[in-house]
Amino acid sequence: MVVGAIVEHEGNILLCRRGIEPQRGLWTVPAGYLECGESTAAGAARETWEEAGARVDLDAPYVHFDIPGISQAYILFRGRLAAPHTYAAQLPESLEAALFAPEDIPWGELAFSSVSIALRSYVADLAAGTFSVHHGVIVKRPGSGPNEPGSFLLEGHYALPTTLPSTR
């Protein structure tokens, strides 16, 4: 199971440029494998610290995607940078971390289809001013790359509105 967070600060979204394979050099949200004995929220907070050097206040679960083609479940939380609102420029697993305005997200340089789908949902929810918890199954064309354009789709998607406010 992969856990992580979409971390927002002052309207910008924290992304990490991967320093490890797969997809080294491409952008992602801070995320990684859940460790034994961790809750999904604790794992998301740990991964944010390990990959971005950032402390995070988690708000709510945001996405749960099943990816049967690679036998993974993917859970992301919404979150905010915690005081003192800092992140690391470079860490062992990340070449760099940076805040992006929604319109400046490097869509063509995202590492994984799950991240692309999650961020597109997040940007749409942010623009609408209301957030939902999103669920669906990511289906990938056999033999396609991790974020090859047109090689994946989200099936059975549903969004359940939450009562938590925007992190803005």
DRENLUM-391961 format. One record per atom (N, C-alpha, C): atom name; z, y, x; residue number from 1; residue in one letter. Coordinates in steps of 0.1 Angstrom, whole numbers. Each point is the difference from the previous one (the first is absolute). Layout:
   a     c3     c2     c1    k  r
  CA      Z      Y      X  NUM  a
...
//
This chain:
   a     c3     c2     c1    k  r
   N      0    -12      8    1  m
  CA      0     12     -8    1  m
   C      0     12      9    1  m
   N     -9     10     -3    2  v
  CA      0     12      7    2  v
   C      7     11     -9    2  v
   N      8      8      7    3  v
  CA      7     11     -7    3  v
   C     -2     13      8    3  v
   N      1     11     -7    4  g
  CA     -2     13      7    4  g
   C      2     11    -10    4  g
   N     -4     12      4    5  a
  CA      3     12     -8    5  a
   C    -12     10      2    5  a
   N     -2      7    -12    6  i
  CA     -9     12      1    6  i
   C     10     11      0    6  i
   N      1      6     12    7  v
  CA     10     11      3    7  v
   C     -6     13     -1    7  v
   N      6      9     -9    8  e
  CA     -5     13     -2    8  e
   C      9     10      6    8  e
   N     -5     11      5    9  h
  CA      8     12      4    9  h
   C     -8     12     -2    9  h
   N      6      9     -8   10  e
  CA     -7     13     -4   10  e
   C    -14     -2     -4   10  e
   N     -3    -10     -8   11  g
  CA    -13     -2     -5   11  g
   C    -10     -7      9   11  g
   N      5     -4     12   12  n
  CA     -8     -8      9   12  n
   C      5    -14      1   12  n
   N     -9     -9      4   13  i
  CA      2    -14      0   13  i
   C      1     -5     15   13  i
   N     10     -8      3   14  l
  CA      2     -5     14   14  l
   C     -9    -12      2   14  l
   N     -9      0     10   15  l
  CA     -8    -11      4   15  l
   C      2     -3     15   15  l
   N     -2    -13      3   16  c
  CA      1     -4     14   16  c
   C    -13     -6      5   16  c
   N     -4      3     12   17  r
  CA    -12     -6      6   17  r
   C      5    -12      7   17  r
   N     -6    -12     -4   18  r
  CA      5    -13      5   18  r
   C     -2     -1     15   18  r
   N     11     -5      7   19  g
  CA     -1     -2     14   19  g
   C     -1    -15      3   19  g
   N     -1     -8    -10   20  i
  CA     -1    -15      2   20  i
   C    -11     -5     -9   20  i
   N     -5    -12      3   21  e
  CA     -9     -7     -8   21  e
   C      7     -7    -11   21  e
   N     -6     -2    -12   22  p
  CA    -14      3     -3   22  p
   C     -2     15     -3   22  p
   N    -12      5      1   23  q
  CA     -4     13     -3   23  q
   C      6     11      9   23  q
   N      2     -3     12   24  r
  CA      5     10     10   24  r
   C     -8     13      0   24  r
   N      7     11     -1   25  g
  CA     -7     13      1   25  g
   C     -3      6    -14   25  g
   N      2     -8    -11   26  l
  CA     -2      5    -13   26  l
   C     13      4     -7   26  l
   N     -1      7    -10   27  w
  CA     12      6     -7   27  w
   C      5     -9    -11   27  w
   N     13      1     -2   28  t
  CA      7     -8    -10   28  t
   C     13      8     -4   28  t
   N      6     -5    -11   29  v
  CA     14      5     -3   29  v
   C      9     -9      9   29  v
   N     12      5      2   30  p
  CA     10     -9      7   30  p
   C      3    -12     -8   30  p
   N     -3    -12      5   31  a
  CA      2    -12     -7   31  a
   C      0    -12     10   31  a
   N      6    -11     -5   32  g
  CA      0    -12      9   32  g
   C      7    -12     -8   32  g
   N      2    -10      7   33  y
  CA      5    -12     -6   33  y
   C     15      1     -3   33  y
   N      4     -5    -12   34  l
  CA     14      0     -4   34  l
   C      7    -11      9   34  l
   N     12      4      5   35  e
  CA      8     -9      8   35  e
   C     10     -8     -9   35  e
   N      3    -12      5   36  c
  CA     10     -8     -8   36  c
   C     13      8     -2   36  c
   N      5     -1    -12   37  g
  CA     13      7     -3   37  g
   C     -1     14     -4   37  g
   N    -13      6      0   38  e
  CA     -2     14     -4   38  e
   C     -4      1    -14   38  e
   N      4     10     -7   39  s
  CA     -5      4    -13   39  s
   C    -14      7      3   39  s
   N     -8      1    -10   40  t
  CA    -13      6      2   40  t
   C      2     15      4   40  t
   N      9      7     -6   41  a
  CA      3     14      3   41  a
   C      5      1     15   41  a
   N      9     -8      4   42  a
  CA      5      0     14   42  a
   C    -11     -2     10   42  a
   N     -9    -10     -4   43  g
  CA    -11     -3      9   43  g
   C    -10     12      1   43  g
   N     -2      7    -11   44  a
  CA     -9     12     -1   44  a
   C      6     11      9   44  a
   N     13      2     -1   45  a
  CA      6     10      8   45  a
   C      0     -3     15   45  a
   N      2    -13      3   46  r
  CA      0     -4     14   46  r
   C    -14      1      6   46  r
   N    -10     -4     -8   47  e
  CA    -14      2      5   47  e
   C     -4     14      2   47  e
   N      5      9     -8   48  t
  CA     -3     14      1   48  t
   C      6      5     13   48  t
   N     12     -4      3   49  w
  CA      7      4     13   49  w
   C     -8     -6     12   49  w
   N     -3    -13     -1   50  e
  CA     -7     -7     12   50  e
   C    -14      6      2   50  e
   N     -7      3    -10   51  e
  CA    -14      4      2   51  e
   C     -2     15      0   51  e
   N      9      8     -6   52  a
  CA     -2     14      0   52  a
   C     12      8      6   52  a
   N     11     -7      4   53  g
  CA     11      7      5   53  g
   C      6      9    -10   53  g
   N     -1     -3    -13   54  a
  CA      4      9    -10   54  a
   C     11     -7     -9   54  a
   N     10      7     -3   55  r
  CA     10     -4    -11   55  r
   C     -6      4    -13   55  r
   N      2     -9    -10   56  v
  CA     -6      3    -13   56  v
   C     10     -2    -11   56  v
   N     -1      8    -10   57  d
  CA      7     -2    -13   57  d
   C     -9     -6    -10   57  d
   N      2    -12     -4   58  l
  CA     -9     -7     -9   58  l
   C      3      4    -14   58  l
   N    -10      3     -8   59  d
  CA      1      4    -14   59  d
   C     -1    -12    -10   59  d
   N    -11     -7      1   60  a
  CA     -3    -11    -10   60  a
   C    -11     -9      6   60  a
   N      0    -12     -5   61  p
  CA    -12     -9      3   61  p
   C    -12      7     -5   61  p
   N    -11     -1      8   62  y
  CA    -13      7     -4   62  y
   C    -11    -10     -3   62  y
   N     -2     -9      9   63  v
  CA    -11    -10     -2   63  v
   C      5    -14      3   63  v
   N     -5    -10     -7   64  h
  CA      2    -14      3   64  h
   C    -14     -6     -2   64  h
   N     -7     -3     11   65  f
  CA    -13     -6      0   65  f
   C      1    -14      5   65  f
   N     -6     -9     -7   66  d
  CA     -2    -14      5   66  d
   C    -13      0      7   66  d
   N     -1     -7     12   67  i
  CA    -12     -1      7   67  i
   C     -2    -15      3   67  i
   N     -4     -8    -10   68  p
  CA     -1    -15      2   68  p
   C     -9     -4     11   68  p
   N    -10      7      3   69  g
  CA    -10     -4     10   69  g
   C      7     -1     14   69  g
   N     11      7      2   70  i
  CA      7     -1     13   70  i
   C     15     -4     -2   70  i
   N      3     -5    -12   71  s
  CA     13     -5     -4   71  s
   C     11     10      3   71  s
   N     -2     13     -5   72  q
  CA     10     10      2   72  q
   C      3      7    -13   72  q
   N     12      5     -1   73  a
  CA      5     10    -10   73  a
   C      3     12      7   73  a
   N     -4     12     -6   74  y
  CA      1     13      7   74  y
   C      8      9     -9   74  y
   N     12      4      5   75  i
  CA      9      9     -8   75  i
   C      2     13      7   75  i
   N     -3     11     -6   76  l
  CA      2     13      6   76  l
   C      9      8     -9   76  l
   N      9      8      6   77  f
  CA      9      9     -8   77  f
   C     -5     14      2   77  f
   N      3      9     -9   78  r
  CA     -1     14      1   78  r
   C     12      5      8   78  r
   N     -2     10      9   79  g
  CA     11      5      7   79  g
   C     -2     14      6   79  g
   N     10      6      5   80  r
  CA      0     13      6   80  r
   C      6     -1     14   80  r
   N     -5      8      9   81  l
  CA      6      1     13   81  l
   C     15      5     -2   81  l
   N      9     -7      7   82  a
  CA     14      4     -1   82  a
   C      3     10     11   82  a
   N     10      8     -2   83  a
  CA      4     10      9   83  a
   C      3     -7     14   83  a
   N     -4      5     11   84  p
  CA     -6     13      2   84  p
   C    -15      2     -1   84  p
   N     -6     -9     -8   85  h
  CA    -14      1     -4   85  h
   C     -9     -1     13   85  h
   N      3    -10      8   86  t
  CA     -8     -1     13   86  t
   C     -6    -14      0   86  t
   N    -10     -2      8   87  y
  CA     -7    -13      3   87  y
   C     -5      0     14   87  y
   N     -2    -11      6   88  a
  CA     -4     -2     14   88  a
   C    -15      2      1   88  a
   N     -4      6     11   89  a
  CA    -14      2      3   89  a
   C     -7    -14      4   89  a
   N      8     -8      7   90  q
  CA     -5    -13      5   90  q
   C     11    -10      1   90  q
   N     -3    -12     -4   91  l
  CA     10    -11      1   91  l
   C     -8    -13      4   91  l
   N      7    -11      4   92  p
  CA     -7    -12      5   92  p
   C    -10     -5    -10   92  p
   N      3      1    -14   93  e
  CA    -10     -6     -9   93  e
   C     -9     11     -6   93  e
   N      1     12      4   94  s
  CA     -8     11     -5   94  s
   C     -5      9     11   94  s
   N    -13      3      0   95  l
  CA     -5      9     10   95  l
   C      4     14     -3   95  l
   N      1      3    -13   96  e
  CA      5     13     -4   96  e
   C      4      0    -15   96  e
   N      8      9     -4   97  a
  CA      4      2    -14   97  a
   C     -3     14     -3   97  a
   N     -5      3    -13   98  a
  CA     -3     14     -3   98  a
   C      1      1    -16   98  a
   N      2     13     -4   99  l
  CA      1      3    -14   99  l
   C    -14      5     -4   99  l
   N     -5     -5    -11  100  f
  CA    -13      4     -5  100  f
   C      1      6    -14  100  f
   N     -7     11     -3  101  a
  CA     -1      4    -13  101  a
   C     -9    -10     -8  101  a
   N      2     -2    -13  102  p
  CA     -7    -10     -7  102  p
   C    -15      1      2  102  p
   N     -5     13      1  103  e
  CA    -15      1      1  103  e
   C     -5     -2     15  103  e
   N     10     -2      9  104  d
  CA     -4     -2     14  104  d
   C      3    -15      5  104  d
   N      3     -8    -10  105  i
  CA      3    -14      4  105  i
   C    -14     -6      6  105  i
   N      1     -7     11  106  p
  CA    -12     -5      7  106  p
   C     -5    -13     -7  106  p
   N     -5      2    -12  107  w
  CA     -4    -12     -8  107  w
   C     -9    -10      7  107  w
   N     -9      4      8  108  g
  CA     -9     -9      7  108  g
   C      7     -7     12  108  g
   N     12      4      4  109  e
  CA      7     -5     11  109  e
   C     13     -8     -4  109  e
   N      1     -4    -12  110  l
  CA     12     -7     -5  110  l
   C     -2    -15      4  110  l
   N     11     -6      4  111  a
  CA      0    -13      6  111  a
   C     -2    -11    -10  111  a
   N      6      1    -12  112  f
  CA      0    -11    -10  112  f
   C     -3      4    -14  112  f
   N     -7     -9     -7  113  s
  CA     -3      3    -14  113  s
   C     12      3     -8  113  s
   N     11     -7      2  114  s
  CA     12      3     -8  114  s
   C      5     14      2  114  s
   N     -1      5     12  115  v
  CA      4     14      3  115  v
   C    -10     10     -7  115  v
   N    -12     -3      1  116  s
  CA    -10      9     -7  116  s
   C      2      0    -15  116  s
   N      2    -11     -6  117  i
  CA      3      0    -15  117  i
   C     13      7     -3  117  i
   N     10     -3      8  118  a
  CA     14      6     -3  118  a
   C     -1     15      2  118  a
   N     -7      5     10  119  l
  CA      0     15      2  119  l
   C     -9      7    -10  119  l
   N    -11     -7     -4  120  r
  CA     -8      6    -11  120  r
   C      8      1    -13  120  r
   N      8    -10     -3  121  s
  CA      9      1    -12  121  s
   C     10     11      2  121  s
   N      6      1     12  122  y
  CA     10     10      2  122  y
   C     -5     14     -1  122  y
   N    -12      2      6  123  v
  CA     -6     14     -1  123  v
   C     -3      3    -15  123  v
   N     -5     -9     -8  124  a
  CA     -3      2    -14  124  a
   C     13      3     -8  124  a
   N     11     -8      3  125  d
  CA     13      2     -7  125  d
   C      5     14      5  125  d
   N     -1      3     12  126  l
  CA      5     13      5  126  l
   C     -7     12     -7  126  l
   N    -13     -1     -1  127  a
  CA     -7     10     -7  127  a
   C      4      1    -15  127  a
   N      3    -11     -6  128  a
  CA      4      0    -14  128  a
   C     14      4     -2  128  a
   N      8      0     11  129  g
  CA     14      4     -1  129  g
   C      9    -11     -6  129  g
   N     -5    -12     -2  130  t
  CA      8    -11     -5  130  t
   C     -3    -12      8  130  t
   N     10     -8      3  131  f
  CA     -2    -12      8  131  f
   C      2    -13     -9  131  f
   N     -7    -10      4  132  s
  CA      1    -13     -7  132  s
   C      3    -11     11  132  s
   N      5    -11     -4  133  v
  CA      0    -12      8  133  v
   C    -13     -7     -2  133  v
   N     -7     -3     11  134  h
  CA    -13     -6     -2  134  h
   C      0    -15      5  134  h
   N     -6     -8     -8  135  h
  CA     -1    -14      4  135  h
   C    -15     -5     -2  135  h
   N     -4     -9      8  136  g
  CA    -13     -6     -1  136  g
   C     -2    -10     10  136  g
   N    -12     -7      0  137  v
  CA     -4    -10      9  137  v
   C    -12      6      8  137  v
   N      1      1     13  138  i
  CA    -11      4      8  138  i
   C     -9    -12      4  138  i
   N    -12      0     -5  139  v
  CA    -10    -11      3  139  v
   C    -10      5     10  139  v
   N     -1     -8     11  140  k
  CA     -9      4     10  140  k
   C    -12     -9      1  140  k
   N    -12      5      3  141  r
  CA    -12     -8      2  141  r
   C      3     -9     13  141  r
   N     -3    -13     -1  142  p
  CA      2     -9     11  142  p
   C     -7      5     13  142  p
   N      6      0     11  143  g
  CA     -6      4     12  143  g
   C      0     15      3  143  g
   N      6      7     -9  144  s
  CA      0     15      2  144  s
   C     11      4      9  144  s
   N     -1     12      5  145  g
  CA     10      6      8  145  g
   C     12      5     -8  145  g
   N     11      4      7  146  p
  CA     12      4     -7  146  p
   C     -1     12     -9  146  p
   N    -10      9      3  147  n
  CA     -2     12     -9  147  n
   C    -14      4      0  147  n
   N     -9    -10      0  148  e
  CA    -14      2     -1  148  e
   C     -4      6    -13  148  e
   N     -7     11      0  149  p
  CA     -3      7    -13  149  p
   C     -8    -10     -9  149  p
   N      4      0    -13  150  g
  CA     -7     -8    -10  150  g
   C      4    -15      1  150  g
   N      9     -4      8  151  s
  CA      3    -14      2  151  s
   C     12     -5     -8  151  s
   N      6      9     -7  152  f
  CA     12     -3     -7  152  f
   C      1      7    -14  152  f
   N      8     -6     -9  153  l
  CA      2      7    -12  153  l
   C     14     -3     -5  153  l
   N      6      8     -9  154  l
  CA     13     -2     -6  154  l
   C     -2     -6    -14  154  l
   N      4    -12     -2  155  e
  CA     -1     -7    -13  155  e
   C     14      0     -7  155  e
   N     -1      1    -13  156  g
  CA     12     -1     -8  156  g
   C     10     11      3  156  g
   N     -5     12      3  157  h
  CA      8     11      3  157  h
   C      7      6    -12  157  h
   N     13      2      1  158  y
  CA      7      7    -10  158  y
   C     10     10      7  158  y
   N      3     11     -7  159  a
  CA      9     10      5  159  a
   C     10      3    -10  159  a
   N     13     -2      4  160  l
  CA     11      3     -9  160  l
   C      6     13      4  160  l
   N      0     10     -9  161  p
  CA      6     13      3  161  p
   C     15     -1      4  161  p
   N      4      8     10  162  t
  CA     14      0      3  162  t
   C      6     13     -5  162  t
   N     13      1     -1  163  t
  CA      6     12     -4  163  t
   C      5      9     12  163  t
   N     -2     -5     12  164  l
  CA      4      7     12  164  l
   C    -10     11      2  164  l
   N      4     12      4  165  p
  CA     -9     11      2  165  p
   C     -8     -2     13  165  p
   N    -10      9      1  166  s
  CA     -8      0     13  166  s
   C      9      4     11  166  s
   N     -3     -5     12  167  t
  CA      8      3     12  167  t
   C     -3     14      5  167  t
   N     -9      7     -6  168  r
  CA     -4     13      5  168  r
   C     11     10     -2  168  r
//
